[in-house]
Structures are given as structure tokens and as C-alpha cells.
Amino acid sequence: MTSAEEIVPSYAKWGRIAMQKVMEKYPSADVIDYLHIGKEVGTVHSVEKFKLWLRAVDNREFGVFVDISINNETEEIVDIQFTETDR
């Protein structure tokens, strides 16, 4: 048997934050899909990368790339970047 801690991926915390921040930025849209693209590890900061797919109230669908820059030592968020895409 494996514990729940072993099953939860390391990026889960950042994925929850990415979804929360996208819902704050686009309050009238629904998140309909979520993808963890990967992690870029730097010497001081690392970037967790996500793509969320949203549906607006007018049924328009679009993607939002979310890059969360994190301090490697403190795990504090340094910056969050949003980039819209139509694919």
C-alpha cells in the first residue's frame, strides 16, 4: 500500500495556486481542463508551468499558460505570469 502523500505529485500545491489565480483573473470563465507542462529548475528560482483551458460565458474557449516562479530555498512565489492562447 502507498500513502496519500506518495500519490500526490510534487506540483499539486502549485497547480492549486495556478487554478486559484486563473479563477481570480477570469471570474466569469470555467476551468474545463488542466495540464502540468513541467518544471524548469534554476539555481535560485524554479518555474512550475501549467496550461489551463477555459470556457467563457459566451462559450468561447481559450487557454491560459501559467508560469509560477518559486524561490528554491523558501518556496515563496516570486512571480506569476499569465499568457492567453487560442490553442
N, CA, C and O atoms as a printed pandas DataFrame, in Angstrom:
     atom_number atom_name residue_name chain_id  residue_number  x_coord  y_coord  z_coord
0              1         N          MET        A               1    0.832   -1.193    0.000
1              2        CA          MET        A               1    0.000    0.000    0.000
2              3         C          MET        A               1    0.870    1.248    0.000
3              4         O          MET        A               1    1.947    1.272    0.595
4              5         N          THR        A               2    0.383    2.288   -0.680
5              6        CA          THR        A               2    1.097    3.560   -0.676
6              7         C          THR        A               2    0.261    4.588    0.078
7              8         O          THR        A               2   -0.969    4.547    0.056
8              9         N          SER        A               3    0.938    5.491    0.730
9             10        CA          SER        A               3    0.230    6.540    1.452
10            11         C          SER        A               3   -0.231    7.622    0.490
11            12         O          SER        A               3    0.265    7.717   -0.633
12            13         N          ALA        A               4   -1.168    8.426    0.925
13            14        CA          ALA        A               4   -1.686    9.511    0.087
14            15         C          ALA        A               4   -0.582   10.493   -0.268
15            16         O          ALA        A               4   -0.608   11.089   -1.345
16            17         N          GLU        A               5    0.376   10.669    0.613
17            18        CA          GLU        A               5    1.471   11.605    0.361
18            19         C          GLU        A               5    2.310   11.155   -0.831
19            20         O          GLU        A               5    2.794   11.988   -1.597
20            21         N          GLU        A               6    2.485    9.855   -0.991
21            22        CA          GLU        A               6    3.275    9.332   -2.104
22            23         C          GLU        A               6    2.537    9.486   -3.431
23            24         O          GLU        A               6    3.171    9.596   -4.480
24            25         N          ILE        A               7    1.206    9.494   -3.395
25            26        CA          ILE        A               7    0.405    9.578   -4.607
26            27         C          ILE        A               7    0.318   11.013   -5.121
27            28         O          ILE        A               7    0.251   11.223   -6.332
28            29         N          VAL        A               8    0.317   11.999   -4.236
29            30        CA          VAL        A               8    0.176   13.401   -4.623
30            31         C          VAL        A               8    1.456   13.865   -5.310
31            32         O          VAL        A               8    2.533   13.789   -4.719
32            33         N          PRO        A               9    1.354   14.348   -6.562
33            34        CA          PRO        A               9    2.558   14.815   -7.254
34            35         C          PRO        A               9    3.129   16.074   -6.615
35            36         O          PRO        A               9    2.405   16.834   -5.971
36            37         N          SER        A              10    4.417   16.290   -6.794
37            38        CA          SER        A              10    5.100   17.426   -6.171
38            39         C          SER        A              10    4.555   18.774   -6.651
39            40         O          SER        A              10    4.664   19.771   -5.938
40            41         N          TYR        A              11    3.977   18.813   -7.843
41            42        CA          TYR        A              11    3.474   20.077   -8.386
42            43         C          TYR        A              11    2.028   20.363   -7.961
43            44         O          TYR        A              11    1.494   21.413   -8.320
44            45         N          ALA        A              12    1.385   19.477   -7.217
45            46        CA          ALA        A              12   -0.034   19.638   -6.875
46            47         C          ALA        A              12   -0.315   20.965   -6.160
47            48         O          ALA        A              12   -1.302   21.637   -6.458
48            49         N          LYS        A              13    0.550   21.335   -5.226
49            50        CA          LYS        A              13    0.386   22.600   -4.496
50            51         C          LYS        A              13    0.368   23.773   -5.460
51            52         O          LYS        A              13   -0.468   24.668   -5.338
52            53         N          TRP        A              14    1.286   23.773   -6.417
53            54        CA          TRP        A              14    1.396   24.878   -7.370
54            55         C          TRP        A              14    0.238   24.842   -8.366
55            56         O          TRP        A              14   -0.201   25.889   -8.840
56            57         N          GLY        A              15   -0.253   23.659   -8.684
57            58        CA          GLY        A              15   -1.405   23.537   -9.573
58            59         C          GLY        A              15   -2.655   24.138   -8.954
59            60         O          GLY        A              15   -3.440   24.794   -9.638
60            61         N          ARG        A              16   -2.841   23.912   -7.649
61            62        CA          ARG        A              16   -3.984   24.522   -6.957
62            63         C          ARG        A              16   -3.876   26.043   -6.995
63            64         O          ARG        A              16   -4.870   26.737   -7.208
64            65         N          ILE        A              17   -2.673   26.554   -6.789
65            66        CA          ILE        A              17   -2.464   28.008   -6.822
66            67         C          ILE        A              17   -2.712   28.537   -8.231
67            68         O          ILE        A              17   -3.338   29.584   -8.391
68            69         N          ALA        A              18   -2.231   27.830   -9.253
69            70        CA          ALA        A              18   -2.451   28.256  -10.642
70            71         C          ALA        A              18   -3.946   28.339  -10.933
71            72         O          ALA        A              18   -4.406   29.317  -11.522
72            73         N          MET        A              19   -4.708   27.324  -10.528
73            74        CA          MET        A              19   -6.157   27.345  -10.763
74            75         C          MET        A              19   -6.820   28.482  -10.003
75            76         O          MET        A              19   -7.693   29.160  -10.543
76            77         N          GLN        A              20   -6.417   28.697   -8.760
77            78        CA          GLN        A              20   -6.996   29.773   -7.950
78            79         C          GLN        A              20   -6.744   31.134   -8.601
79            80         O          GLN        A              20   -7.654   31.957   -8.706
80            81         N          LYS        A              21   -5.504   31.364   -9.036
81            82        CA          LYS        A              21   -5.160   32.667   -9.622
82            83         C          LYS        A              21   -5.868   32.880  -10.958
83            84         O          LYS        A              21   -6.271   34.002  -11.266
84            85         N          VAL        A              22   -6.026   31.818  -11.761
85            86        CA          VAL        A              22   -6.744   31.942  -13.034
86            87         C          VAL        A              22   -8.219   32.242  -12.777
87            88         O          VAL        A              22   -8.816   33.054  -13.483
88            89         N          MET        A              23   -8.811   31.598  -11.777
89            90        CA          MET        A              23  -10.215   31.866  -11.460
90            91         C          MET        A              23  -10.405   33.297  -10.958
91            92         O          MET        A              23  -11.447   33.906  -11.199
92            93         N          GLU        A              24   -9.392   33.840  -10.254
93            94        CA          GLU        A              24   -9.461   35.243   -9.824
94            95         C          GLU        A              24   -9.361   36.179  -11.022
95            96         O          GLU        A              24  -10.067   37.185  -11.091
96            97         N          LYS        A              25   -8.480   35.843  -11.966
97            98        CA          LYS        A              25   -8.249   36.698  -13.133
98            99         C          LYS        A              25   -9.403   36.617  -14.143
99           100         O          LYS        A              25   -9.714   37.600  -14.816
100          101         N          TYR        A              26  -10.033   35.441  -14.244
101          102        CA          TYR        A              26  -11.132   35.211  -15.192
102          103         C          TYR        A              26  -12.354   34.694  -14.423
103          104         O          TYR        A              26  -12.722   33.530  -14.576
104          105         N          PRO        A              27  -12.987   35.539  -13.601
105          106        CA          PRO        A              27  -14.058   35.058  -12.719
106          107         C          PRO        A              27  -15.302   34.557  -13.449
107          108         O          PRO        A              27  -16.061   33.767  -12.887
108          109         N          SER        A              28  -15.527   34.993  -14.676
109          110        CA          SER        A              28  -16.744   34.569  -15.380
110          111         C          SER        A              28  -16.503   33.349  -16.270
111          112         O          SER        A              28  -17.414   32.914  -16.974
112          113         N          ALA        A              29  -15.299   32.794  -16.248
113          114        CA          ALA        A              29  -14.984   31.619  -17.070
114          115         C          ALA        A              29  -14.858   30.386  -16.178
115          116         O          ALA        A              29  -14.558   30.485  -14.988
116          117         N          ASP        A              30  -15.092   29.234  -16.778
117          118        CA          ASP        A              30  -14.938   27.959  -16.079
118          119         C          ASP        A              30  -13.673   27.274  -16.559
119          120         O          ASP        A              30  -13.387   27.259  -17.756
120          121         N          VAL        A              31  -12.908   26.704  -15.627
121          122        CA          VAL        A              31  -11.737   25.901  -15.985
122          123         C          VAL        A              31  -12.265   24.525  -16.382
123          124         O          VAL        A              31  -12.907   23.849  -15.578
124          125         N          ILE        A              32  -11.996   24.110  -17.626
125          126        CA          ILE        A              32  -12.512   22.828  -18.091
126          127         C          ILE        A              32  -11.409   21.794  -18.314
127          128         O          ILE        A              32  -11.700   20.615  -18.513
128          129         N          ASP        A              33  -10.151   22.224  -18.283
129          130        CA          ASP        A              33   -9.049   21.275  -18.407
130          131         C          ASP        A              33   -7.805   21.881  -17.774
131          132         O          ASP        A              33   -7.683   23.097  -17.627
132          133         N          TYR        A              34   -6.878   20.989  -17.401
133          134        CA          TYR        A              34   -5.696   21.406  -16.639
134          135         C          TYR        A              34   -4.545   20.500  -17.043
135          136         O          TYR        A              34   -4.714   19.285  -17.149
136          137         N          LEU        A              35   -3.377   21.086  -17.266
137          138        CA          LEU        A              35   -2.204   20.306  -17.637
138          139         C          LEU        A              35   -0.969   20.874  -16.944
139          140         O          LEU        A              35   -0.724   22.079  -16.990
140          141         N          HIS        A              36   -0.198   20.007  -16.306
141          142        CA          HIS        A              36    1.109   20.414  -15.775
142          143         C          HIS        A              36    2.102   20.182  -16.899
143          144         O          HIS        A              36    2.318   19.042  -17.310
144          145         N          ILE        A              37    2.707   21.248  -17.399
145          146        CA          ILE        A              37    3.644   21.148  -18.517
146          147         C          ILE        A              37    5.001   20.657  -18.036
147          148         O          ILE        A              37    5.647   19.847  -18.699
148          149         N          GLY        A              38    5.426   21.149  -16.885
149          150        CA          GLY        A              38    6.710   20.724  -16.354
150          151         C          GLY        A              38    7.301   21.775  -15.438
151          152         O          GLY        A              38    6.671   22.779  -15.107
152          153         N          LYS        A              39    8.532   21.506  -15.041
153          154        CA          LYS        A              39    9.231   22.390  -14.114
154          155         C          LYS        A              39   10.592   22.728  -14.700
155          156         O          LYS        A              39   11.329   21.844  -15.136
156          157         N          GLU        A              40   10.917   24.013  -14.706
157          158        CA          GLU        A              40   12.250   24.467  -15.105
158          159         C          GLU        A              40   13.002   24.815  -13.823
159          160         O          GLU        A              40   12.613   25.732  -13.101
160          161         N          VAL        A              41   14.071   24.089  -13.544
161          162        CA          VAL        A              41   14.818   24.293  -12.312
162          163         C          VAL        A              41   15.991   25.221  -12.577
163          164         O          VAL        A              41   16.826   24.959  -13.442
164          165         N          GLY        A              42   16.041   26.311  -11.817
165          166        CA          GLY        A              42   17.151   27.243  -11.892
166          167         C          GLY        A              42   17.961   27.187  -10.614
167          168         O          GLY        A              42   17.618   26.446   -9.693
168          169         N          THR        A              43   19.025   27.955  -10.547
169          170        CA          THR        A              43   19.878   27.933   -9.358
170          171         C          THR        A              43   19.229   28.631   -8.164
171          172         O          THR        A              43   19.394   28.193   -7.025
172          173         N          VAL        A              44   18.490   29.719   -8.420
173          174        CA          VAL        A              44   17.839   30.472   -7.341
174          175         C          VAL        A              44   16.326   30.267   -7.369
175          176         O          VAL        A              44   15.699   30.066   -6.328
176          177         N          HIS        A              45   15.742   30.321   -8.575
177          178        CA          HIS        A              45   14.302   30.172   -8.748
178          179         C          HIS        A              45   14.013   29.009   -9.688
179          180         O          HIS        A              45   14.813   28.673  -10.561
180          181         N          SER        A              46   12.849   28.409   -9.484
181          182        CA          SER        A              46   12.337   27.410  -10.408
182          183         C          SER        A              46   10.981   27.884  -10.898
183          184         O          SER        A              46   10.325   28.693  -10.242
184          185         N          VAL        A              47   10.558   27.375  -12.061
185          186        CA          VAL        A              47    9.278   27.773  -12.632
186          187         C          VAL        A              47    8.430   26.526  -12.866
187          188         O          VAL        A              47    8.821   25.623  -13.606
188          189         N          GLU        A              48    7.266   26.493  -12.226
189          190        CA          GLU        A              48    6.281   25.447  -12.491
190          191         C          GLU        A              48    5.380   25.970  -13.594
191          192         O          GLU        A              48    4.867   27.086  -13.503
192          193         N          LYS        A              49    5.180   25.161  -14.650
193          194        CA          LYS        A              49    4.437   25.598  -15.829
194          195         C          LYS        A              49    3.163   24.784  -15.984
195          196         O          LYS        A              49    3.174   23.555  -15.910
196          197         N          PHE        A              50    2.053   25.505  -16.203
197          198        CA          PHE        A              50    0.743   24.878  -16.357
198          199         C          PHE        A              50    0.019   25.474  -17.551
199          200         O          PHE        A              50    0.292   26.600  -17.967
200          201         N          LYS        A              51   -0.913   24.695  -18.097
201          202        CA          LYS        A              51   -1.827   25.215  -19.109
202          203         C          LYS        A              51   -3.236   24.854  -18.663
203          204         O          LYS        A              51   -3.553   23.687  -18.434
204          205         N          LEU        A              52   -4.074   25.878  -18.544
205          206        CA          LEU        A              52   -5.467   25.675  -18.181
206          207         C          LEU        A              52   -6.332   26.055  -19.370
207          208         O          LEU        A              52   -6.059   27.041  -20.055
208          209         N          TRP        A              53   -7.366   25.278  -19.612
209          210        CA          TRP        A              53   -8.296   25.551  -20.702
210          211         C          TRP        A              53   -9.582   26.060  -20.083
211          212         O          TRP        A              53  -10.136   25.436  -19.177
212          213         N          LEU        A              54  -10.061   27.206  -20.580
213          214        CA          LEU        A              54  -11.227   27.865  -20.004
214          215         C          LEU        A              54  -12.344   27.991  -21.020
215          216         O          LEU        A              54  -12.119   28.025  -22.230
216          217         N          ARG        A              55  -13.573   28.060  -20.481
217          218        CA          ARG        A              55  -14.748   28.349  -21.308
218          219         C          ARG        A              55  -15.410   29.586  -20.727
219          220         O          ARG        A              55  -15.812   29.606  -19.564
220          221         N          ALA        A              56  -15.516   30.620  -21.557
221          222        CA          ALA        A              56  -16.131   31.880  -21.137
222          223         C          ALA        A              56  -17.654   31.763  -21.205
223          224         O          ALA        A              56  -18.184   30.793  -21.747
224          225         N          VAL        A              57  -18.354   32.759  -20.651
225          226        CA          VAL        A              57  -19.819   32.731  -20.638
226          227         C          VAL        A              57  -20.410   32.733  -22.040
227          228         O          VAL        A              57  -21.525   32.249  -22.235
228          229         N          ASP        A              58  -19.685   33.266  -23.026
229          230        CA          ASP        A              58  -20.169   33.260  -24.413
230          231         C          ASP        A              58  -19.779   31.974  -25.144
231          232         O          ASP        A              58  -19.868   31.903  -26.369
232          233         N          ASN        A              59  -19.349   30.960  -24.393
233          234        CA          ASN        A              59  -18.920   29.645  -24.901
234          235         C          ASN        A              59  -17.606   29.677  -25.671
235          236         O          ASN        A              59  -17.205   28.665  -26.246
236          237         N          ARG        A              60  -16.926   30.833  -25.691
237          238        CA          ARG        A              60  -15.598   30.896  -26.298
238          239         C          ARG        A              60  -14.640   30.120  -25.413
239          240         O          ARG        A              60  -14.659   30.262  -24.190
240          241         N          GLU        A              61  -13.802   29.299  -26.033
241          242        CA          GLU        A              61  -12.804   28.550  -25.278
242          243         C          GLU        A              61  -11.417   29.092  -25.588
243          244         O          GLU        A              61  -11.123   29.474  -26.721
244          245         N          PHE        A              62  -10.575   29.120  -24.572
245          246        CA          PHE        A              62   -9.206   29.600  -24.741
246          247         C          PHE        A              62   -8.335   29.010  -23.651
247          248         O          PHE        A              62   -8.820   28.554  -22.616
248          249         N          GLY        A              63   -7.039   29.032  -23.909
249          250        CA          GLY        A              63   -6.080   28.514  -22.949
250          251         C          GLY        A              63   -5.347   29.643  -22.252
251          252         O          GLY        A              63   -5.235   30.753  -22.772
252          253         N          VAL        A              64   -4.855   29.336  -21.071
253          254        CA          VAL        A              64   -4.020   30.277  -20.329
254          255         C          VAL        A              64   -2.812   29.504  -19.806
255          256         O          VAL        A              64   -2.945   28.572  -19.013
256          257         N          PHE        A              65   -1.632   29.913  -20.267
257          258        CA          PHE        A              65   -0.405   29.357  -19.711
258          259         C          PHE        A              65   -0.112   30.112  -18.416
259          260         O          PHE        A              65   -0.182   31.341  -18.378
260          261         N          VAL        A              66    0.214   29.382  -17.371
261          262        CA          VAL        A              66    0.522   29.986  -16.078
262          263         C          VAL        A              66    1.916   29.523  -15.681
263          264         O          VAL        A              66    2.161   28.326  -15.531
264          265         N          ASP        A              67    2.824   30.473  -15.513
265          266        CA          ASP        A              67    4.190   30.187  -15.066
266          267         C          ASP        A              67    4.360   30.757  -13.662
267          268         O          ASP        A              67    4.265   31.968  -13.460
268          269         N          ILE        A              68    4.611   29.881  -12.697
269          270        CA          ILE        A              68    4.779   30.305  -11.312
270          271         C          ILE        A              68    6.254   30.200  -10.954
271          272         O          ILE        A              68    6.803   29.101  -10.873
272          273         N          SER        A              69    6.897   31.349  -10.739
273          274        CA          SER        A              69    8.305   31.387  -10.328
274          275         C          SER        A              69    8.375   31.253   -8.816
275          276         O          SER        A              69    7.690   31.963   -8.080
276          277         N          ILE        A              70    9.224   30.322   -8.366
277          278        CA          ILE        A              70    9.299   29.986   -6.950
278          279         C          ILE        A              70   10.744   30.061   -6.478
279          280         O          ILE        A              70   11.653   29.594   -7.164
280          281         N          ASN        A              71   10.952   30.646   -5.312
281          282        CA          ASN        A              71   12.275   30.665   -4.700
282          283         C          ASN        A              71   12.598   29.246   -4.241
283          284         O          ASN        A              71   11.821   28.642   -3.502
284          285         N          ASN        A              72   13.734   28.713   -4.671
285          286        CA          ASN        A              72   14.098   27.328   -4.356
286          287         C          ASN        A              72   14.292   27.074   -2.867
287          288         O          ASN        A              72   13.973   25.991   -2.377
288          289         N          GLU        A              73   14.806   28.051   -2.151
289          290        CA          GLU        A              73   15.080   27.846   -0.724
290          291         C          GLU        A              73   13.838   27.994    0.141
291          292         O          GLU        A              73   13.582   27.162    1.012
292          293         N          THR        A              74   13.061   29.057   -0.098
293          294        CA          THR        A              74   11.936   29.371    0.780
294          295         C          THR        A              74   10.599   28.852    0.261
295          296         O          THR        A              74    9.623   28.815    1.010
296          297         N          GLU        A              75   10.537   28.451   -1.004
297          298        CA          GLU        A              75    9.300   28.042   -1.679
298          299         C          GLU        A              75    8.269   29.163   -1.725
299          300         O          GLU        A              75    7.070   28.903   -1.821
300          301         N          GLU        A              76    8.730   30.404   -1.656
301          302        CA          GLU        A              76    7.834   31.549   -1.792
302          303         C          GLU        A              76    7.648   31.856   -3.273
303          304         O          GLU        A              76    8.565   31.683   -4.075
304          305         N          ILE        A              77    6.455   32.310   -3.622
305          306        CA          ILE        A              77    6.182   32.700   -5.004
306          307         C          ILE        A              77    6.849   34.034   -5.273
307          308         O          ILE        A              77    6.650   35.005   -4.544
308          309         N          VAL        A              78    7.647   34.065   -6.335
309          310        CA          VAL        A              78    8.344   35.283   -6.730
310          311         C          VAL        A              78    7.517   36.047   -7.756
311          312         O          VAL        A              78    7.458   37.276   -7.722
312          313         N          ASP        A              79    6.874   35.310   -8.679
313          314        CA          ASP        A              79    6.126   35.944   -9.758
314          315         C          ASP        A              79    5.169   34.924  -10.370
315          316         O          ASP        A              79    5.420   33.720  -10.337
316          317         N          ILE        A              80    4.062   35.429  -10.930
317          318        CA          ILE        A              80    3.150   34.583  -11.686
318          319         C          ILE        A              80    2.866   35.288  -12.997
319          320         O          ILE        A              80    2.454   36.448  -13.010
320          321         N          GLN        A              81    3.088   34.582  -14.109
321          322        CA          GLN        A              81    2.847   35.126  -15.446
322          323         C          GLN        A              81    1.676   34.386  -16.089
323          324         O          GLN        A              81    1.580   33.163  -15.987
324          325         N          PHE        A              82    0.784   35.129  -16.754
325          326        CA          PHE        A              82   -0.340   34.554  -17.485
326          327         C          PHE        A              82   -0.181   34.890  -18.959
327          328         O          PHE        A              82    0.113   36.033  -19.309
328          329         N          THR        A              83   -0.374   33.901  -19.824
329          330        CA          THR        A              83   -0.314   34.129  -21.264
330          331         C          THR        A              83   -1.499   33.407  -21.908
331          332         O          THR        A              83   -1.610   32.183  -21.831
332          333         N          GLU        A              84   -2.382   34.181  -22.542
333          334        CA          GLU        A              84   -3.537   33.572  -23.210
334          335         C          GLU        A              84   -3.117   32.975  -24.543
335          336         O          GLU        A              84   -2.189   33.454  -25.194
336          337         N          THR        A              85   -3.827   31.910  -24.937
337          338        CA          THR        A              85   -3.591   31.264  -26.223
338          339         C          THR        A              85   -4.930   30.762  -26.765
339          340         O          THR        A              85   -5.856   30.494  -25.999
340          341         N          ASP        A              86   -5.023   30.638  -28.078
341          342        CA          ASP        A              86   -6.254   30.098  -28.661
342          343         C          ASP        A              86   -6.141   28.614  -28.963
343          344         O          ASP        A              86   -7.055   28.022  -29.536
344          345         N          ARG        A              87   -5.009   28.006  -28.575
345          346        CA          ARG        A              87   -4.850   26.567  -28.758
346          347         C          ARG        A              87   -4.177   25.923  -27.581
347          348         O          ARG        A              87   -3.967   24.710  -27.577
